Amino acid sequence: VMRHVDYIHWADFIESIFERFDERPHTILELACGTGTLSSVLTSRGYSMTGVDHSDSMIDIARHKAQQEDQTIAFHTGDMVDPPVPGPFDTVLCLYDSVNYLMEMERVLEMLSAVGSRIRPGGLFIFDACTEINSRRFFSSETEREGTDDFAYIRKSKYLAKEHIQINEFQLLLKNGDHYDQHFERHEQRIYPISTILDACRKVGFEIAGTFDGFSMIPASEQSNRVHFVLRK
């Protein structure tokens, strides 16, 4: 389902941010790291990575992948609003609109405070969020289907504009021997205005180093599909 994500491109963009802000981090914490693919790419580029994700299953896969690649990456199960690692880290990442999974602004503030206490003075916090125009363009009453010999899925998406909530429901069929196991997943995200996120960042003491239109150095706006936020502690 996530194979369309170009993690090399993501890593390249993160490094372009380091270059723009003259940062040379060594220790990096990745929140909502999933199965660890980006952490693995960045490890191969010389960074010392620590990954945290809420899913035990994803962390198990991340550890297995690191072992297969003979990489040393510290993966932990935990919540992004209270990561089970003390730091301090040179840089913290939280990517692929993971912040949008925090459904209340109070949780966003908790996450920002937690990052602030785990990052060295002057360090960067880089995260991204999806915008309302993205939800209206691509997730308003949409249905997507894909399949191979081993799996198939149907994704039904909708955007509840009044509540600012994006919903994606997945029906997955995974091959198991001579039959298919059926699974369901429901993903909910809250879509926050850029100004609301920036106000929260300032409230907990971050300096806004930049906000960028997805994968570029063009200043972001509410017309952006994805906004990359770069904060300095």
N, C-alpha and C positions, 0 to 999 in steps of 0.2 A: 504494500500500500504506500510505503514511503520511498520506494526506489527511485522516484522522479527527483528526489532532493539531491542537488549537486553539492555535496559536502566540501569538495575541493574549492568550489566557487565561494562557499561561505567562509572557509579558512582564508582564502586569498583576500576577501573583503575585510575580515578581522585584522589581518596583517596590514592592509592599507590604512586602516584606522590607526594602528600603532605607529605607522610611518608618519601619518599626517600630524599626530600629536606628539611626535618625538618620544615615543614610549618604547622601552626595551624590557618588557616583563619576562620574568622567569617562571614564577609560580602563578598558575591560573586555576581558578575554581569555575567549573561549569555547572550551573544549576539547571535542573530539568534536562539532564544529559541523555536521557533515553537509553538506547543500547550502546552508547559510547562511541559512535562512529566519528563525530567531530573531535572528541577528545583524542582518539587514536590518530587522526590526521595531524592534529597540532603536536602531539607527542613526537611523531615522526619528523617534525620540524624543529625539535629541540626544546619545546616547552615542558615544564613539569606540571602535569595535569592532575587535578582532583575532580571527580564527578559525583554529583548528588542527584538522585531521582526518587520520586515517591513510590515507584513500582519495584517491588522485590524481583519480579520476573525480568524486568528490563535490566536491572543491575546484575542479575545472574548472567544474562547474555553478554553484557558489557565486560564482565570479568573474564568470561570464557573467550571472547574475542581478543582481549588484551593478552591473555595467556597464549593463544594461538599465534599472535604476532610477536611474542616474546617482548612485550612492552610492560613497563612498570607504571601503572595508573592506579591511584587510590580511589576506588568506587565505594560509595556509601548509599544506603537507603535512608531517605529522609525528606522532610518537607522544605520547600524553598523559603518559607517564612521563618524557619528556624533550622538552618543547615547544621548537621551534627559534626561540624568541623570548626575549630576555633580561628584558623588563620594566624596572622594576617597574610593575605594574598596580594600579589602585585596587580592582578586584574581579575575581575569577576565577569562572567558571561551568563546570559540567560536568553536563549535565542528561539527562533521559530515560533513566535507569538505565544510562548509559554506564559508570559505575564497575563495574557488575556484569560487564562484559566482561573485566575483569582477573581472571584465573582463579586467581591465587595471591595470598595476603596480602602476600608480598614485593613484588609488583608494585603493590599498593595503597599500601604504604609508600613505594615509589619515587615514585609519582605525587604523594602528599601532600608529600613532601620537595621535589619539583620545583616544585610550586605555592608552597610556603613560600618558596622562593628567588626567586620571580617576582612576589610581591605586596608592596605597601608595608606598613610597620608599621601595624597597626590596620585594615588592609583586610579585606574579607570574602571567604571562599571559600564558595560555595553549590553544593551538589550534591545529587543524590537517588539513592536505591537502592530496589530492590524487595525485598520481604520473602518469607519462606517461605510465609506464609499466602496471599499473592498468587499464588505459583506453584501451590499446592495448589488454590486456588479456580478459577483461570482457565487454567492451562497443564498440567493433569494429564490426559494422553491425550485432548486436544481436537483437532478438525479443523474448519477454517474455510475457506469458499470464497467468492470474490467475482469478478465479471467485468464488463467493458464490451465495446464493439465493438473496442476497441484492445488490451485485455489481460485476462488472467485469472490468478488464482493460487489455489493450495491451500496452506494452512499446517497442518502437523501438529505439535502441541506435546506435550511430555511433561516430567515432572519426576522426576528421579532423586533421591529423597529421601535415600538413604544417602550419596550423593556431594554433595548440595546443589547439583545442576546442573540448570538449566533449558535445554531444547533446543527450538528452533523450526526446522523444515525447510520451506523454501518451494519449490514448483514453480511457475514463472512462465512464461506464454505471452505474448509481446510481438509485436504485429502488425508485419510487415515486408513491405509491398507486399501481395501476394495470398496470403501464407502467414504462419505464426506461428513465431518463434524460441523455442526452449525453453531455460530457464535454471534452475539449481538453486542454492539458498543454504542454508547450515546455520549457525545462530546458537547459540552456547553462552554461557551466563551462569552465574556462581557466585553463589549466594544466601548472603550473610553475615548472621549475627545483628547486630542493632543495636549490642549491647555490644561486639562484636569490632571494628566500624568505629570506634566512639568511642574504644576503647583505642588503636587505631592513630593516630587524630587527635591524641590527647594525647601519644603517644610521640614524635611529630615536632615537638611544641611549639605546637600550635594550642589556643586556648581554645574550648570549646564554647559558642557563644552561644545555640544553640537547636536542637532537633530537632522537626519538625512533621509531623503527619499530612497527607498529600498535599493541597496547595492550601488549607491552612487554617493558623490559628495555634494549633490544638489540639495539645498535646504528643503526640508520636508514641509508639507502642508496637509490640510484635510483632504486634498485631492490625491495624495499619495496612497497607494495600496498598502504599503508597509513602511513603517517609520523606524529607523534605527536611532536610538537614543545613546548618546555618549556623555557620561557623567564623570566628574572628577571629585574625589573626596577632599 
